[in-house]
Amino acid sequence: MTRSSSTSPFPPPPGARSYHLRTERGDFAVVDAPVPTGVEQRGVALLLPGFTGSKEDFHQLHEPLAARGYRTVAVDGRGQNESDGPAENESAYAREELARDVLAQAAALGTPLHLVGHSLGGQIARAGVILDHSPFVSFTLVASGPAEISDSQKQRVKLLHDALAVMTMPQVWEAILAMGPPEEVGGPASGFGEPELLRLRWLNHKPAQLLVTGIQLCVEPDRVDELAAAPLPFHVLSGALDDTWPVPLLDDMAVRLGAHRTIVPGAEHSPNQDQPLPTAHALADFWDRHPGHQDLS
C-alpha cells in the first residue's frame, strides 16, 4: 500500500488520520482508523459513502469498530468531496468505472476486506463484487436496495439534476438551504460536521459525478441474483424507516441473498449517523462470525 500525505480541512475522528490512498486508478481521499494498542486486530473494512455523501459520514463508526478490533478505511469515491475527478466528463463516472475504483482501493490496501456500502455506495460496491469478489471477506449493504430508488426520491434527484443544469454549485447550495431545516430536508446539507464544512463538501463534489450517479440511482436494474452468485457472506443493514428503499423491499433482498438482516431501531436512511453505536456493534457482530483469512501484518 502506498500513501500520500494530506492536509484536510475535514478533521478525522480521534485516533484516525486522513491521507490520499494511491492506487493504480488514481489517488482517493480516505479516513483510516487503526486498531488501538492492546486490542486484538480482527480485520479491516472498506467503507463507501452514498449520494452527495463523503467519508465523513462514517466518522462515528470508527472508534467503536476500532475498539472491537477492526481497522476501518472510509473513502471518498471519484469526484466525491476530497477525491479528484473530472468536473464535466460524465463517462468517468460510469458504474463499471466506479466499481473498478473500488477494486483498485482494495488492491492498494493489500489485505482481505470487509466491504461496506451505504446507499449509492452499496450499489457501486455491489458492481465491484460482481466484477471480482476475491478481495473481500464479506459485504454489507447499508440502506442500499435491490434496484432503482423510490419515486419520491427520484423526484428529488430530478430537482437536483435540473438545478445543476442552470445553476452553479454555490447557487444550488443556497437553493438547498432555502428548502427548509437540514434535519427535515435531508440531503447534502445534513450530515456529520459544522454547516460550513457541509457547504465545503458540497462545493468539492464534481457536478458530473452528481449528475451521473443521480441518474444511476433512478435507473439501476435489479442485480441481486448476480450478487447472490458471489460466494460471500452478505449482510443487509438498515434503519427501521427508509424512504429511499422501503424496508420490506430490503427484507426481501436479504432473503434473496441469504443475508444476515439487521434493522437498527431509531434510525432511518443513514443508520451510521442516526444510531452509530448500535450500527457499529451490528457490523462487528457480523464480521466476528466471518473472519475470513486476514493478513494483519
Secondary structure as UniProt FT lines:
FT   STRAND          2..5
FT   TURN            14..15
FT   STRAND          17..23
FT   TURN            24..25
FT   STRAND          26..33
FT   TURN            37..38
FT   STRAND          43..48
FT   TURN            51..52
FT   HELIX           55..58
FT   HELIX           59..67
FT   TURN            68..69
FT   STRAND          70..75
FT   TURN            78..79
FT   TURN            81..82
FT   HELIX           90..93
FT   HELIX           95..109
FT   STRAND          113..118
FT   HELIX           120..131
FT   TURN            134..135
FT   STRAND          136..142
FT   HELIX           151..166
FT   HELIX           169..178
FT   HELIX           182..185
FT   HELIX           187..189
FT   HELIX           195..204
FT   HELIX           207..219
FT   HELIX           224..228
FT   STRAND          234..239
FT   HELIX           247..257
FT   STRAND          260..264
FT   TURN            265..266
FT   HELIX           271..274
FT   HELIX           276..289
//
